[in-house]
């Protein structure tokens, strides 16, 4: 978790490795539902070497009202949500 000048967190991450698409979608929904309003970025670590199901779900079909934008990282195993 990264902190701003006032000590408030503005970035966090969630690792969904090892989950199937359904489990990952539920985990992401719950995580975003409970996310503090100060958080501006969520780094989703989904991996890609074991297949692209999670990556494709996160980048394409997953939607949540807190996500303003998705940033595709240079690292194929990570997607960043701007909230």
PLY file of the C-alpha trace (Angstrom):
ply
format ascii 1.0
element vertex 83
property float x
property float y
property float z
element edge 82
property int vertex1
property int vertex2
end_header
0.00 0.00 0.00
1.39 3.43 -0.92
0.75 6.51 1.18
0.41 10.18 0.22
1.89 13.21 1.94
-0.72 13.19 4.69
-0.18 9.53 5.45
-3.39 8.46 3.74
-3.29 5.41 1.48
-4.06 6.06 -2.16
-3.05 2.75 -3.74
-3.61 -0.89 -2.86
-3.51 -4.28 -4.57
-5.31 -7.59 -4.74
-3.83 -10.89 -5.92
-6.28 -13.26 -7.60
-3.74 -15.93 -8.66
-5.04 -19.46 -8.30
-8.71 -18.48 -8.44
-11.11 -19.46 -11.18
-12.93 -16.66 -13.02
-16.04 -16.89 -10.83
-14.06 -16.78 -7.57
-11.96 -13.89 -8.86
-15.02 -11.89 -9.91
-16.60 -12.31 -6.45
-13.31 -11.42 -4.73
-12.92 -8.27 -6.87
-16.53 -7.19 -6.30
-16.22 -7.64 -2.53
-12.82 -5.89 -2.46
-14.08 -2.88 -4.43
-17.33 -2.69 -2.43
-15.34 -2.37 0.81
-12.64 -0.11 -0.60
-12.00 3.10 1.30
-12.89 6.29 -0.59
-9.28 7.53 -0.32
-8.00 4.73 -2.56
-7.38 5.98 -6.09
-5.64 2.96 -7.63
-6.08 -0.78 -7.28
-3.41 -3.02 -8.75
-4.96 -6.35 -9.75
-2.39 -9.13 -9.93
-3.93 -11.82 -12.13
-0.90 -13.41 -13.78
-0.82 -14.70 -17.33
1.65 -17.57 -17.59
-0.91 -20.17 -16.47
-3.50 -18.92 -18.98
-5.34 -15.75 -19.85
-8.79 -16.41 -18.38
-8.27 -14.14 -15.35
-6.47 -11.45 -17.36
-9.22 -11.39 -19.97
-11.97 -11.31 -17.34
-10.32 -8.41 -15.47
-9.53 -6.40 -18.60
-12.67 -7.07 -20.64
-15.75 -8.43 -18.95
-15.37 -7.28 -15.33
-17.21 -4.05 -14.50
-17.82 -2.26 -11.19
-19.22 1.19 -10.47
-16.01 2.19 -8.62
-13.79 1.64 -11.68
-13.29 4.87 -13.64
-10.59 3.52 -15.93
-8.51 0.39 -16.50
-4.81 0.71 -17.25
-3.07 -2.19 -18.95
0.36 -2.50 -17.41
3.57 -3.25 -19.28
3.58 -6.35 -17.04
1.03 -8.67 -18.68
0.12 -10.12 -15.30
-1.13 -6.82 -13.84
-4.04 -4.48 -14.57
-4.58 -1.21 -12.67
-8.03 0.14 -11.86
-8.40 3.88 -11.28
-11.18 4.48 -8.79
0 1
1 2
2 3
3 4
4 5
5 6
6 7
7 8
8 9
9 10
10 11
11 12
12 13
13 14
14 15
15 16
16 17
17 18
18 19
19 20
20 21
21 22
22 23
23 24
24 25
25 26
26 27
27 28
28 29
29 30
30 31
31 32
32 33
33 34
34 35
35 36
36 37
37 38
38 39
39 40
40 41
41 42
42 43
43 44
44 45
45 46
46 47
47 48
48 49
49 50
50 51
51 52
52 53
53 54
54 55
55 56
56 57
57 58
58 59
59 60
60 61
61 62
62 63
63 64
64 65
65 66
66 67
67 68
68 69
69 70
70 71
71 72
72 73
73 74
74 75
75 76
76 77
77 78
78 79
79 80
80 81
81 82
